[in-house]
Amino acid sequence: MSFAVIDFETTGFVPERSDRVVEVGIVLTDGNGRIEDEWTTLVNPNRDVSAGRIHRITAGDLLDAPDFADISGHVLDRLTGRVVVAHNAPFDMRFLYYELLRADYAIFDRPAALCSMKWAGRMIGTAKLEHCCEALGIPLDDAHSAICDARATAQLLPHLLTACSGAAEWLSDVQRSAAYRWPAPNGCPSHGAPVLRGQVSSVADEWLPTVLQAAWVPGNPEDEAAYLLMLESALLDRSISRTEGRQLVDTAEAARLSSATVRRLHLDYLRSVAVEALDDGVVTETERRDLNAMAESLGMPPEQVDEALAWAAGHTESVPRSSEFALRPGDRVVFTGETDRDRGEWIATVVAAGLTSGGVTKSTRLVVAADPDSLSRKATKARSYGIPIVSEAAFDRLFHRYLHDD
């Protein structure tokens, strides 16, 4: 009997509520535990990622990842006809059960799987995967990566087969998993194009070359204003997330802006911020740091900041100030995701300072997310309304300014 070792990375621990799978790794072995094949992909959970500190997956990593329903047929095709193995099988099988339910499969009970954590504990007295790997000399180079954990579990399997396969309870666990009747895949099991860890890092700023290499015709002043408004919203936290970058590309395309026009608008925006920084005659370290961050986000060299400040020194009266974002009393600020500071504390603090909070409405001024690329319902709704989404650190800076500006 051959084996299929599976591991999930998830947004949390409770699939019965709203936690979802964000990555799946499957390793296939023969009956002796020799690895035959492996497959992995990130999965879009359509909600906030939450547990990123553990698995190091961000919302930006998942923008192009398939939904679980899109890969469900391929997952089932790999599991069917094999003994399924998972390290802490109850955890992984609960997630698999609820993901299949959400994908409209007729599944009536939690799938059966051989739990390598249970049997490792009996064999060597330790159960955590990292401890098992350390005890048996199994490499675990990237813990909490689904394929790395599945591969390590697959390498643990031959040790378990040698030590435990004679036990009656082992045979019972194997037979129960082998006898489980998996639902037929919905449609044809499609392999699809897996989205892997590390792919995003090579294209993190894909929006910039896209918008600068375009051959659109120059737009009119109203079109340019729309792009500048989107740019200002994106740079509230001094960086441009993948989602914001794509919005900028869409805005430039809709406005039919040429690459030369976009470059000019980027320079105009940097210069307008430089004019603001020189308004009191002194450029503080914080202002200089903000200008440097903006220039980097726009693909400009550091010298461009010096040029912008030199230019601004001679044009402080002739150039309109940038419409810098500022909170006002009564503004609605909405929080989503796991913030460093307790969300309840944040809400109590902003309300005491004269702001409001609650759900996302068209009148919401700002959404604060643990990840600016957040896939939560609040973040998705905010984007549909054109509401800026900023990180907690950026909001802390905006809130500090709100409290101390006259």
matplotlib code that plots the C-alpha trace (Angstrom):
import matplotlib.pyplot as plt

x = [0.0, 1.4, 1.2, 0.3, 1.8, -0.1, 0.5, -1.4, -0.4, -3.4, -4.7, -5.3, -6.5, -10.3, -11.7, -15.1, -15.3, -13.5, -9.8, -8.7, -5.8, -3.1, -0.7, -0.8, 2.1, 1.7, 4.5, 3.8, 5.7, 5.7, 4.8, 8.3, 8.2, 10.5, 9.5, 8.1, 6.7, 5.7, 3.5, 2.7, 1.0, -0.1, -3.9, -5.9, -8.0, -10.2, -9.8, -7.1, -3.9, -3.5, -0.9, 1.8, 4.3, 4.3, 4.3, 5.7, 3.1, 1.7, -1.5, 0.6, 2.0, -1.5, -2.9, -2.4, -2.8, -5.8, -8.8, -8.9, -11.9, -9.7, -7.2, -9.5, -9.7, -6.0, -5.6, -8.2, -6.6, -3.4, -4.9, -7.3, -6.1, -3.3, -3.0, -3.0, -0.4, -0.2, 1.8, -1.1, -3.6, -6.7, -5.7, -5.0, -8.0, -10.3, -9.1, -9.3, -12.9, -14.1, -12.3, -14.0, -17.3, -16.8, -15.9, -19.4, -18.3, -20.6, -18.4, -20.1, -17.3, -13.7, -11.2, -9.2, -5.4, -2.5, -1.1, 2.7, 2.8, 0.9, 3.2, 6.4, 5.5, 5.2, 8.4, 10.9, 8.9, 8.8, 6.0, 6.7, 8.0, 11.1, 12.0, 11.5, 13.7, 16.4, 16.3, 16.5, 18.7, 16.0, 16.5, 13.9, 15.3, 12.2, 9.8, 6.2, 6.5, 3.8, 6.1, 9.1, 6.9, 5.3, 8.7, 10.1, 7.1, 7.6, 11.2, 10.0, 7.6, 10.2, 11.3, 7.7, 7.2, 10.2, 9.3, 5.5, 4.1, 3.8, 1.5, -2.2, -3.3, -0.9, -2.5, -5.9, -5.0, -3.5, -6.6, -9.0, -7.2, -7.0, -10.7, -11.8, -14.0, -12.9, -15.5, -15.1, -13.4, -15.7, -15.0, -11.6, -8.8, -6.8, -3.1, -3.3, -0.3, 0.9, 1.9, 5.0, 6.8, 9.5, 7.7, 6.4, 9.8, 11.1, 8.1, 7.3, 7.5, 6.0, 3.6, 6.3, 7.9, 4.4, 3.2, 6.5, 6.8, 3.3, 2.7, -0.5, -1.2, -1.0, -4.1, -5.9, -5.6, -8.6, -7.0, -3.7, -5.5, -7.1, -3.7, -2.2, -5.1, -4.5, -0.8, -1.3, -3.6, -1.1, 1.8, 0.1, 2.3, 5.3, 5.3, 3.2, 1.8, 1.2, -2.5, -1.9, 0.6, -2.0, -4.5, -2.0, -1.5, -5.3, -5.7, -3.0, -4.4, -7.9, -6.6, -4.4, -1.3, 2.0, 5.1, 6.5, 3.4, 3.6, 7.3, 6.4, 3.5, 5.8, 8.4, 5.7, 4.4, 7.8, 8.4, 5.1, 6.0, 9.4, 7.6, 5.6, 8.7, 10.3, 7.2, 8.9, 12.4, 13.7, 13.7, 13.5, 15.0, 11.5, 10.6, 13.8, 13.2, 9.6, 10.9, 13.6, 10.9, 8.6, 11.4, 12.4, 8.8, 8.6, 11.9, 13.8, 17.5, 18.2, 19.8, 16.3, 15.3, 18.1, 17.0, 13.4, 14.4, 16.7, 13.9, 11.3, 13.6, 13.0, 9.4, 7.7, 5.3, 4.6, 3.7, 0.5, 1.0, 0.2, -3.1, -1.5, -3.8, -4.9, -7.4, -10.3, -12.6, -15.5, -13.6, -14.4, -11.3, -11.8, -9.4, -9.0, -6.6, -4.3, -2.7, 0.3, -1.7, -5.0, -7.8, -10.1, -7.5, -7.1, -10.8, -11.2, -8.2, -9.4, -13.0, -11.7, -9.8, -12.9, -12.7, -15.2, -14.9, -17.1, -17.7, -16.6, -19.0, -18.6, -17.9, -15.0, -11.9, -9.2, -8.8, -5.9, -4.8, -2.1, -1.1, -1.9, -2.6, -5.1, -7.7, -10.3, -13.9, -13.3, -10.2, -11.9, -14.9, -12.7, -10.9, -14.2, -15.0, -11.6, -10.8, -7.1, -5.7, -2.6, -0.4, -0.6, 2.7, 1.5, -1.7, 0.2, 2.1, -1.1, -2.9, 0.1, -0.1, -3.9, -3.4, -0.6, -1.5, -3.3]
y = [0.0, 3.4, 6.6, 10.2, 12.5, 15.8, 19.1, 22.4, 25.9, 27.8, 31.1, 29.8, 26.7, 26.6, 25.6, 25.2, 29.0, 30.8, 29.7, 28.5, 26.8, 29.0, 26.3, 22.6, 20.2, 16.6, 14.0, 10.5, 7.5, 3.8, 1.1, 1.3, 5.0, 5.9, 9.3, 9.1, 12.6, 15.8, 18.8, 22.1, 25.4, 28.4, 28.8, 32.0, 31.8, 34.8, 36.2, 37.7, 35.6, 36.1, 33.4, 34.9, 35.0, 31.2, 30.3, 33.6, 33.8, 37.3, 38.4, 39.7, 36.2, 34.9, 37.4, 35.0, 31.8, 29.5, 29.0, 25.6, 24.7, 25.2, 22.6, 20.3, 17.9, 17.6, 17.1, 14.3, 12.7, 12.5, 11.1, 8.6, 5.0, 5.7, 5.7, 9.3, 10.4, 13.6, 14.8, 15.7, 14.2, 15.4, 19.0, 18.5, 16.3, 18.9, 21.5, 19.2, 18.3, 21.9, 23.0, 20.2, 21.2, 24.8, 23.5, 21.8, 18.2, 15.6, 14.6, 13.3, 12.7, 13.8, 11.9, 9.1, 9.4, 7.7, 10.2, 10.1, 12.4, 9.7, 6.9, 8.9, 9.6, 5.9, 5.1, 7.7, 9.5, 12.8, 14.0, 17.5, 17.2, 19.3, 17.1, 13.9, 15.2, 16.2, 12.8, 10.9, 13.2, 14.2, 17.6, 20.2, 23.3, 25.4, 24.4, 25.6, 25.4, 22.8, 20.9, 21.0, 19.6, 17.0, 15.9, 15.6, 13.5, 11.3, 10.8, 9.9, 7.3, 4.5, 4.7, 4.3, 1.4, -0.4, 0.2, 0.1, -1.9, -5.0, -3.4, -4.3, -0.7, 0.5, -2.0, -0.8, 2.8, 1.9, -0.1, 2.7, 5.2, 2.9, 2.1, 5.7, 6.6, 10.0, 11.9, 12.0, 15.2, 17.9, 18.0, 16.9, 16.9, 19.8, 20.3, 24.0, 26.3, 26.1, 29.3, 28.7, 30.5, 32.9, 33.7, 37.0, 38.2, 38.3, 40.4, 42.4, 45.6, 44.3, 47.2, 49.7, 48.3, 47.5, 51.0, 52.5, 50.2, 50.9, 52.6, 54.4, 57.8, 60.8, 61.4, 64.7, 66.6, 64.9, 61.5, 62.6, 63.8, 60.3, 58.7, 61.1, 60.5, 56.8, 57.4, 59.5, 56.9, 54.2, 56.1, 56.9, 54.4, 55.3, 52.0, 50.5, 47.0, 44.5, 45.3, 49.0, 48.5, 46.7, 49.4, 52.0, 49.9, 49.7, 53.4, 54.3, 52.0, 53.3, 56.9, 55.9, 57.5, 57.2, 56.0, 59.5, 61.0, 58.5, 59.3, 63.0, 62.5, 60.5, 63.3, 65.9, 64.0, 63.7, 67.4, 68.3, 66.3, 68.0, 71.4, 70.3, 69.2, 72.6, 74.5, 75.5, 75.8, 72.6, 69.0, 66.8, 63.3, 61.8, 63.9, 62.9, 59.3, 59.6, 61.1, 58.4, 55.7, 57.3, 57.6, 54.0, 52.9, 54.8, 53.3, 56.5, 56.7, 58.5, 61.4, 62.2, 63.2, 65.8, 67.0, 67.3, 69.3, 71.6, 72.1, 72.7, 75.4, 77.6, 76.8, 77.0, 79.7, 78.7, 75.1, 73.9, 71.9, 68.2, 67.4, 65.5, 63.0, 64.0, 62.6, 64.8, 64.5, 62.2, 60.2, 56.5, 54.2, 50.5, 47.8, 44.4, 41.5, 40.8, 44.0, 44.2, 46.3, 44.7, 45.8, 46.6, 48.9, 50.6, 51.2, 52.5, 54.9, 56.3, 56.7, 58.6, 60.9, 61.9, 59.4, 56.6, 52.9, 50.0, 48.3, 49.5, 52.0, 54.4, 57.1, 55.2, 57.4, 54.7, 51.0, 49.7, 46.2, 43.9, 43.5, 46.2, 43.4, 41.9, 39.6, 40.1, 41.1, 44.5, 45.1, 43.9, 46.1, 49.1, 48.7, 48.6, 52.0, 53.4, 53.7, 53.7, 50.7, 51.3, 49.3, 49.6, 51.5, 54.0, 54.5, 55.1, 57.9, 59.4, 59.2, 60.8, 63.7, 63.9, 64.2, 66.8, 69.0, 72.2]
z = [0.0, -1.0, 1.0, 0.5, 3.1, 3.4, 5.4, 5.5, 6.6, 7.8, 9.0, 12.5, 14.4, 14.1, 10.6, 12.3, 12.4, 9.7, 9.5, 6.1, 4.4, 2.9, 1.7, 0.9, 0.4, -0.7, -0.9, -2.4, -1.4, -2.2, 0.3, 1.9, 2.4, -0.6, -2.0, -5.5, -6.2, -4.4, -5.1, -3.4, -3.9, -1.9, -1.5, -1.4, 1.8, 0.8, 4.3, 6.5, 6.7, 10.5, 11.4, 9.3, 12.1, 12.1, 8.4, 7.1, 4.3, 3.6, 1.9, -1.0, -1.5, -2.1, -4.5, -7.5, -5.6, -6.5, -4.2, -2.6, -4.7, -7.8, -6.6, -4.8, -7.7, -7.9, -4.2, -4.2, -7.2, -5.3, -2.1, -3.5, -3.4, -0.9, 2.9, 3.9, 6.5, 8.4, 11.4, 13.8, 11.5, 13.4, 12.8, 9.1, 8.5, 10.1, 7.7, 4.7, 5.7, 6.0, 2.8, 0.9, 2.4, 1.3, -2.2, -2.3, -2.0, -0.5, 2.4, 5.5, 8.0, 8.7, 6.5, 8.1, 8.2, 9.8, 12.4, 12.3, 15.5, 17.5, 16.4, 16.7, 20.3, 20.9, 19.1, 20.4, 23.2, 21.4, 19.0, 17.6, 14.1, 14.7, 17.7, 15.7, 12.9, 15.3, 17.0, 13.7, 11.7, 9.2, 7.6, 8.3, 6.6, 6.3, 9.1, 8.7, 4.9, 3.9, 1.4, 3.8, 6.7, 4.4, 3.1, 6.6, 7.6, 4.5, 5.6, 9.1, 7.6, 7.0, 10.6, 11.7, 9.3, 10.7, 14.4, 14.4, 11.5, 13.6, 16.1, 15.8, 16.3, 13.6, 11.2, 12.2, 11.6, 8.2, 7.2, 8.3, 6.2, 3.2, 3.4, 3.5, 0.5, -0.9, -2.8, -6.6, -7.8, -9.0, -12.7, -14.1, -11.5, -12.8, -11.9, -12.6, -12.2, -8.6, -6.9, -4.9, -2.0, -3.3, -6.6, -5.3, -4.1, -7.7, -8.9, -5.8, -7.8, -11.0, -11.2, -11.8, -14.9, -16.2, -15.9, -17.2, -20.2, -21.4, -24.7, -23.9, -25.3, -22.9, -20.8, -20.1, -16.8, -15.2, -16.0, -14.5, -11.4, -11.0, -11.1, -8.6, -6.2, -6.4, -5.9, -2.9, -1.3, -2.0, -0.4, 2.8, 4.5, 2.4, 0.5, -2.3, -1.7, -4.5, -4.4, -4.6, -7.4, -9.4, -8.7, -10.0, -13.2, -13.7, -13.1, -15.6, -18.2, -17.7, -18.0, -21.1, -19.6, -21.4, -19.6, -19.9, -18.3, -15.4, -14.8, -14.8, -12.3, -10.0, -10.1, -9.6, -6.6, -5.0, -5.6, -4.0, -0.9, -0.8, -0.9, 2.1, 3.9, 3.3, 4.4, 7.8, 6.3, 7.9, 6.6, 9.7, 9.8, 9.7, 6.6, 4.9, 5.7, 4.3, 1.1, 0.7, 1.2, -1.4, -3.9, -3.4, -3.9, -7.2, -8.4, -8.1, -6.9, -3.6, -5.5, -6.8, -3.3, -3.2, -6.6, -5.4, -2.3, -4.3, -6.8, -4.0, -2.4, -5.4, -6.0, -2.6, -3.6, -7.2, -6.7, -5.0, -1.8, -2.0, -0.4, 2.5, 4.1, 7.7, 10.0, 11.2, 14.2, 13.5, 10.8, 10.8, 11.2, 10.7, 11.9, 10.3, 11.0, 13.9, 15.0, 17.4, 19.7, 20.8, 18.4, 21.3, 22.8, 19.4, 19.0, 22.5, 22.0, 18.7, 19.9, 23.0, 20.7, 18.7, 15.8, 15.2, 14.3, 13.2, 9.9, 6.5, 4.9, 2.0, 4.5, 6.1, 6.0, 6.6, 7.1, 9.2, 8.4, 9.7, 6.1, 3.5, 1.0, 3.4, 1.8, 4.6, 3.7, 5.3, 3.2, 0.0, 0.6, 1.3, -2.0, -3.8, -2.3, -3.0, 0.8, 1.7, 3.5, 5.7, 8.0, 11.8, 11.9, 9.3, 11.2, 14.4, 12.7, 11.2, 14.6, 16.4, 13.9, 14.5, 18.2, 18.1, 15.1, 16.0]

ax = plt.figure().add_subplot(projection="3d")
ax.plot(x, y, z, "-o")
ax.set_aspect("equal")
plt.show()
